[in-house]
């Protein structure tokens, strides 16, 4: 049963991302179309949820312009709560149409990120291989990053298969394992790292792939404490300093 896949849900937390969320959703939509072009993906149920978390800009209006996207509204201001709210909505939707948790895959990205066309296909393939979780890689957007910082990023990150990194912008998990692990904890940072640790400790098979990397924001002022923006600022302030492998 675990190698069968019937549904994929995409969770995207967004906090004041009116200027970026359209680009994110356009990329996810293209990945859905690419998935549909394959025989293995043609009949999958796919749902997309954007969690509008404590937004004070026009993010909600931008999301409302996408008829294939379901918004969830949250005022927690914590990415762990936002991701959990999105997963809860997706699992409720799939349960109503009779899709069991072991045949449901949850793919996560961020509103300031752009997935590749093959992104959902990569996640679907991992699900069919029976993976409990998939950890993908990200690439910083070179248009927003100083060249020296970009060069340093690539020197200190191993971006192929079996890489050591954890990125909420490119993370997938089978729904039964998500429930078994207790879901994303209600924290403001490293909710992804915490979830991975629980799945790993419980013996879930985790695939770490360099396929279908996600292009993510390289801004130095971010939305989540301890996130990519903070990490890039550390690289900027000390090129020779230690790096956090979880980023």
C-alpha positions in Angstrom: 0.0 0.0 0.0 2.8 2.4 0.8 4.2 2.5 -2.7 0.9 3.6 -4.2 0.2 7.3 -4.6 -3.2 8.9 -5.1 -2.8 12.5 -4.0 -0.2 15.3 -3.6 -0.8 18.4 -1.6 1.4 21.5 -1.8 1.7 23.7 1.3 3.1 27.3 0.9 3.3 29.6 4.0 3.2 33.3 3.0 3.8 36.3 5.2 3.8 39.7 3.4 4.8 38.2 0.1 2.5 40.1 -2.3 5.5 40.9 -4.5 6.6 37.3 -4.8 3.7 34.9 -4.4 2.5 35.1 -8.0 5.9 34.0 -9.2 5.8 31.1 -6.7 2.3 30.0 -7.7 3.1 30.2 -11.4 6.0 27.9 -10.9 4.0 25.4 -8.9 1.3 25.5 -11.5 3.8 24.7 -14.2 5.1 21.8 -12.1 1.6 20.5 -11.8 1.2 20.6 -15.6 4.5 18.8 -16.1 3.3 16.1 -13.6 0.1 15.7 -15.5 2.0 15.1 -18.7 3.5 11.9 -17.4 1.4 8.7 -17.3 2.2 8.2 -13.6 0.9 11.7 -12.7 -2.1 12.0 -15.0 -4.6 10.7 -12.5 -3.2 12.1 -9.2 -5.3 14.4 -7.2 -3.3 17.6 -6.6 -4.3 20.4 -4.2 -2.4 23.7 -3.4 -2.8 25.6 -0.2 -1.3 28.9 0.6 -1.3 29.9 4.3 -1.7 33.6 4.6 0.0 34.3 7.9 -0.3 37.7 9.6 -0.1 39.5 6.3 -0.4 43.3 6.2 0.1 43.7 2.5 -1.9 42.4 -0.5 -0.8 38.8 -0.2 -4.4 37.6 0.4 -5.6 39.5 -2.7 -2.9 38.0 -4.9 -3.7 34.4 -3.7 -7.4 35.0 -4.3 -6.7 35.6 -7.9 -5.6 31.9 -8.3 -8.8 29.8 -8.6 -6.9 26.5 -8.2 -5.4 27.6 -4.9 -7.1 27.3 -1.5 -6.1 30.0 1.0 -5.9 29.3 4.8 -5.7 32.3 7.1 -3.5 32.3 10.2 -2.4 35.0 12.7 0.3 33.0 14.5 3.3 34.7 12.9 5.1 31.4 13.3 6.1 29.3 10.4 5.7 26.0 12.2 2.0 26.9 12.9 1.5 28.1 9.4 2.9 25.0 7.8 0.8 22.8 10.2 -2.3 24.7 9.3 -1.7 24.1 5.6 -1.1 20.4 6.1 -4.2 20.1 8.2 -6.3 21.7 5.5 -4.9 19.4 2.8 -5.4 16.3 4.8 -9.0 17.3 5.6 -9.6 17.9 1.8 -8.2 14.5 0.9 -9.9 12.6 3.7 -13.3 13.9 2.4 -12.7 12.3 -1.0 -11.5 9.1 0.5 -7.8 9.3 0.0 -5.9 7.5 2.8 -2.9 9.0 4.5 -0.4 6.4 3.3 -1.3 7.3 -0.3 -1.1 11.1 0.3 2.2 13.1 -0.1 2.7 16.6 1.2 5.2 18.8 -0.7 6.4 22.0 1.0 7.8 25.1 -0.4 7.8 28.9 0.4 6.1 31.9 -1.1 9.4 33.6 -1.8 10.7 30.6 -3.8 10.3 29.2 -7.3 10.1 25.5 -7.9 11.3 23.8 -11.1 9.0 22.2 -13.6 10.1 18.7 -12.5 9.7 19.4 -8.8 6.4 17.6 -8.1 7.6 14.7 -10.3 10.6 14.3 -8.1 8.4 14.3 -5.0 6.0 11.8 -6.6 8.8 9.4 -7.5 10.1 9.4 -4.0 6.6 8.7 -2.7 6.3 5.7 -5.0 9.6 4.4 -3.9 8.1 4.2 -0.4 10.1 7.1 1.1 8.8 8.5 4.4 10.3 11.9 3.6 12.2 13.7 0.8 14.7 16.5 1.5 15.6 18.5 -1.5 18.1 21.4 -2.1 17.7 25.1 -2.7 19.7 27.6 -4.7 19.9 31.3 -3.8 18.6 33.7 -6.4 21.7 35.2 -8.0 19.8 38.3 -9.1 19.5 39.3 -5.4 22.9 38.2 -4.1 26.3 39.6 -4.0 28.6 37.5 -6.2 31.1 36.8 -3.4 28.3 35.5 -1.1 27.0 33.4 -3.9 30.4 31.9 -4.5 30.8 31.2 -0.8 27.3 29.6 -0.7 28.3 27.0 -3.3 31.7 26.3 -1.6 30.0 25.4 1.7 27.0 23.5 0.4 26.9 20.0 -0.9 24.0 20.0 -3.3 23.9 16.5 -4.9 22.2 13.4 -3.6 22.8 12.5 0.0 23.4 16.1 0.9 23.1 17.0 4.7 20.8 20.0 4.4 17.2 20.6 5.5 15.1 23.2 3.7 11.4 23.8 4.4 11.2 25.3 0.8 11.9 21.8 -0.6 10.6 19.1 1.7 8.1 16.3 1.2 6.6 13.8 3.6 4.0 11.0 3.4 0.9 11.9 5.3 1.0 8.9 7.6 4.5 9.7 8.6 3.6 13.3 9.2 0.9 12.2 11.6 3.2 9.7 13.3 5.8 12.4 13.8 3.3 14.8 15.3 3.5 17.3 12.5 5.3 20.5 12.3 5.9 21.9 15.8 4.4 25.4 16.6 7.8 27.2 16.5 9.0 30.3 14.8 12.1 28.7 13.3 13.6 25.3 12.3 10.2 23.6 12.3 11.5 21.6 9.3 14.6 20.4 11.2 12.5 19.3 14.2 10.2 17.3 12.0 13.1 15.6 10.2 14.7 14.6 13.5 11.5 12.9 14.7 11.0 11.0 11.4 14.6 9.9 11.4 14.5 8.8 15.1 11.4 6.8 14.3 13.1 4.9 11.5 11.5 6.6 8.5 13.3 6.3 5.3 14.5 9.7 4.2 15.7 10.4 0.7 18.1 13.4 0.2 18.1 14.5 -3.4 19.9 17.0 -5.6 17.2 16.7 -8.2 14.7 19.6 -8.8 16.3 22.2 -6.7 14.2 25.2 -5.6 15.3 28.8 -6.4 14.8 30.8 -3.2 15.0 34.4 -2.2 18.4 35.9 -1.4 17.2 39.0 0.4 18.9 39.8 3.6 15.8 40.9 5.4 13.5 38.0 5.7 10.2 37.0 7.3 11.2 34.2 9.6 13.8 34.5 12.3 16.7 32.1 11.8 15.7 31.6 8.1 17.6 32.0 4.9 17.9 35.8 5.2 19.6 35.5 8.6 21.9 32.8 7.2 22.9 34.9 4.3 23.7 37.8 6.6 26.0 35.6 8.6 27.8 34.7 5.4 28.0 38.3 4.5 29.4 39.3 7.8 32.0 36.5 8.1 32.9 34.7 4.9 35.1 32.3 6.9 32.7 31.6 9.7 31.0 28.3 10.5 27.8 27.4 8.7 24.6 25.7 9.9 24.2 22.5 7.9 20.4 22.7 8.5 20.1 25.7 6.2 
